[in-house]
Amino acid sequence: MKPFNAKEVKDQAVQWIRDWFEENGPGCNAVLGVSGGKDSSVVAALCAEALGKDRVIGVTMPNGVQPDIDDSLRLIRHLGIRSCSVNIGQAYDALMAAVKEQLGTLEAEVSRQTVINMPPRLRMTAIYAVSQSMNGRVANTCNLSEDWVGYSTRYGDAAGDFAPLGGLTVEEVIAVGRELGLPRELVEKTPSDGLCGKSDEDNLGFTYAVLDRYIRTGECDDAQTKALIDDKHRKNLFKLKPIPHFEY
């Protein structure tokens, strides 16, 4: 495996974004959710370099109160991009109440996964509302490591029109973030979905370092961890494919 050249990859990603917009939206804006984590920070910075900061719009979307909102605002100020805030709290509460009520008529309860996945889907609705009203294209901020094991919400953070980090592992995203000169605190922030109170690695059952090595080299020292990664990868491949449709 050849050494990872962060500058070279950063430059290639910037050019890829420019080429994509030239073909799929000349003059359009890049719109993305800004969480204050490494992925949205790196995507925002890549888009700002590719298109100019005036063509990048960051959307913060707290669910009521977001404890780390200062990180999102710090990135926005650092890059000098345009931004807006859409609080999904009331929409979430109203929709969840309606779902609970109707599930009750079916003698069922709201599942834990429903509680976790509803906010990302509401956030994507908000991002597309801003994007469609601002002549935009929505940036997907998922990385290869997350996609590999399905650590994303389908039609939530897994949605978007273009994905600058879709071919980069977590460690590679961090390296590109450093190359972009982003604040260290944002680039090296412990990954968390901000929903269940645990880190990504706690939820997955293995570290991104182990996963990234396995993705790039096929090597994994622990057989149980390898089996867990393979199982998640197999079960979540459907998230990366178009909706199957009947051919007539």
C-alpha positions in Angstrom: 0.0 0.0 0.0 1.5 3.3 -1.0 1.9 6.1 1.7 -1.0 8.5 2.0 -0.1 11.9 0.7 -2.5 14.3 2.4 -1.6 17.3 0.2 -2.0 15.4 -3.0 -5.3 13.9 -1.9 -6.6 17.3 -0.7 -5.8 18.9 -4.1 -7.4 16.0 -5.9 -10.6 16.3 -3.8 -10.8 20.0 -4.4 -10.5 19.5 -8.2 -13.1 16.7 -8.0 -15.6 19.1 -6.3 -15.0 21.7 -8.9 -15.4 19.3 -11.8 -18.6 17.9 -10.2 -20.2 21.3 -9.8 -19.2 22.2 -13.3 -21.2 19.2 -14.6 -24.0 19.1 -12.1 -24.6 22.7 -11.0 -22.5 25.5 -12.4 -22.7 28.5 -10.1 -24.6 26.5 -7.4 -23.8 26.6 -3.7 -22.6 23.7 -1.6 -24.9 23.2 1.4 -24.0 21.0 4.3 -24.9 20.3 7.9 -22.2 21.5 10.2 -21.9 19.4 13.4 -18.5 20.6 14.6 -16.9 17.3 14.0 -14.0 16.4 11.6 -16.1 15.2 8.7 -18.3 18.2 8.2 -15.4 20.5 9.0 -13.2 18.9 6.3 -16.0 18.8 3.7 -16.8 22.5 4.4 -13.1 23.4 4.0 -12.7 21.5 0.8 -15.8 23.1 -0.7 -14.6 26.6 0.4 -11.3 26.0 -1.3 -12.9 24.5 -4.4 -15.8 27.0 -4.9 -14.9 30.0 -2.8 -16.3 30.6 0.7 -19.2 32.7 -0.6 -20.6 29.5 -2.3 -20.6 27.4 0.8 -23.6 27.4 3.3 -23.3 25.7 6.6 -26.5 24.7 8.4 -26.5 24.1 12.1 -29.4 22.0 13.3 -29.6 21.5 17.1 -32.3 19.3 18.5 -33.4 21.7 21.2 -30.1 22.4 22.9 -26.8 21.2 21.3 -24.0 21.0 23.9 -21.2 21.3 21.3 -22.8 24.0 19.1 -19.8 26.2 19.8 -17.7 23.8 17.7 -20.0 24.3 14.8 -19.9 28.1 15.1 -16.1 28.0 15.4 -15.8 26.2 12.1 -18.1 28.7 10.4 -16.1 31.6 11.7 -12.8 30.0 10.8 -13.8 29.4 7.2 -15.9 32.6 6.9 -18.7 30.8 5.2 -22.4 31.8 5.2 -24.6 29.9 7.6 -28.0 29.6 9.1 -29.5 27.6 12.0 -32.6 25.4 11.9 -33.6 24.0 15.3 -35.4 20.7 14.7 -36.5 20.4 18.4 -40.1 21.2 17.9 -40.5 19.2 14.7 -38.8 16.2 16.4 -41.1 16.4 19.5 -44.2 16.8 17.4 -43.4 13.9 15.0 -42.2 11.6 17.8 -45.5 12.3 19.8 -47.5 11.5 16.7 -45.6 8.3 16.0 -45.9 7.1 19.6 -49.6 7.7 19.6 -50.1 5.7 16.4 -47.8 2.9 17.4 -49.9 2.6 20.5 -52.9 1.8 18.4 -50.8 -1.1 17.0 -49.8 -2.2 20.5 -46.2 -1.3 19.8 -43.6 1.1 21.2 -41.1 3.4 19.6 -37.8 1.5 19.1 -34.4 2.7 20.3 -33.2 2.9 16.7 -36.2 5.0 15.8 -35.3 7.5 18.5 -31.7 7.6 17.2 -32.4 7.8 13.5 -35.3 10.3 13.5 -33.1 13.4 14.1 -30.7 12.8 11.2 -33.6 12.3 8.9 -35.2 15.5 10.0 -31.9 17.3 9.7 -31.6 16.1 6.1 -35.0 17.4 5.4 -33.9 20.8 6.7 -30.7 20.8 4.7 -32.5 20.1 1.5 -35.1 22.8 2.3 -32.2 25.3 2.6 -30.4 23.9 -0.4 -33.4 24.0 -2.8 -34.2 27.6 -1.7 -30.5 28.7 -2.1 -29.7 27.2 -5.5 -27.7 24.5 -3.7 -26.3 21.0 -3.9 -26.2 19.0 -0.7 -22.8 17.6 0.5 -22.8 14.2 2.0 -20.2 14.2 4.9 -19.9 10.4 5.5 -16.5 8.8 5.2 -15.4 5.4 3.8 -15.0 3.9 7.3 -18.5 4.8 8.4 -19.9 3.6 5.1 -18.0 0.4 5.2 -19.8 -0.8 8.4 -23.1 1.1 7.8 -22.5 3.6 10.6 -24.9 6.1 9.1 -28.6 6.8 8.9 -30.2 6.0 5.5 -32.0 9.1 4.2 -30.3 11.0 7.0 -26.6 11.7 7.1 -26.1 9.1 4.5 -28.0 11.2 1.9 -26.6 14.0 -0.3 -25.8 14.9 -3.8 -22.0 14.5 -3.7 -19.6 12.9 -1.2 -16.1 14.3 -1.0 -15.1 11.9 1.8 -16.7 8.7 0.5 -13.3 7.2 -0.5 -11.3 8.3 2.5 -10.9 6.4 5.8 -11.2 8.3 9.2 -7.4 8.5 9.6 -7.1 9.9 6.0 -9.9 12.5 6.7 -8.0 13.6 9.8 -4.8 14.0 7.7 -6.6 16.0 5.1 -8.1 18.2 7.8 -4.6 19.0 9.1 -3.5 19.8 5.6 -6.4 22.2 5.3 -5.2 24.0 8.4 -8.4 23.3 10.4 -8.4 23.8 14.2 -6.9 20.7 15.8 -9.8 20.5 18.3 -12.3 20.0 15.5 -10.2 17.6 13.4 -9.2 15.3 16.3 -12.6 15.5 18.1 -13.8 12.1 19.4 -16.3 10.9 16.9 -19.9 10.7 18.3 -23.3 10.7 16.8 -24.5 13.2 19.5 -27.6 11.1 20.0 -26.9 8.2 22.3 -24.3 9.5 24.6 -21.5 7.1 23.4 -18.6 7.5 21.0 -18.7 5.9 17.6 -16.1 3.4 18.6 -18.1 2.4 21.7 -21.1 1.8 19.5 -19.1 -0.1 16.9 -17.2 -2.4 19.2 -13.8 -1.6 17.6 -11.6 1.4 16.9 -11.4 3.3 13.7 -7.7 2.6 13.6 -8.4 -1.1 13.5 -11.1 -0.7 10.9 -9.1 1.6 8.7 -6.1 -0.8 8.7 -8.5 -3.6 7.7 -10.1 -1.6 4.9 -6.7 -0.6 3.4 -4.7 -3.8 4.0 -7.1 -6.6 4.7 -5.3 -7.2 7.9 -6.9 -7.6 11.3 -5.1 -9.2 14.3 -8.2 -10.2 16.2 -10.4 -12.8 14.5 -13.5 -11.8 16.5 -13.1 -8.2 15.5 -12.6 -9.2 11.8 -15.8 -11.2 11.9 -17.7 -8.3 13.5 -16.5 -5.9 10.8 -17.3 -8.4 8.0 -20.8 -8.9 9.4 -21.5 -5.2 9.6 -20.2 -4.6 6.1 -22.3 -7.4 4.6 -25.5 -6.4 6.4 -25.2 -2.7 5.5 -24.1 -2.9 1.9 -27.7 -2.1 0.9 -27.3 1.4 2.2 -24.7 2.2 -0.5 -26.8 0.8 -3.4 -29.7 2.3 -5.4 -33.1 1.2 -4.4 -33.8 -2.2 -6.1 -36.5 -1.9 -8.7 -38.5 -4.4 -10.7 -37.5 -4.4 -14.4 -40.4 -4.9 -16.8 
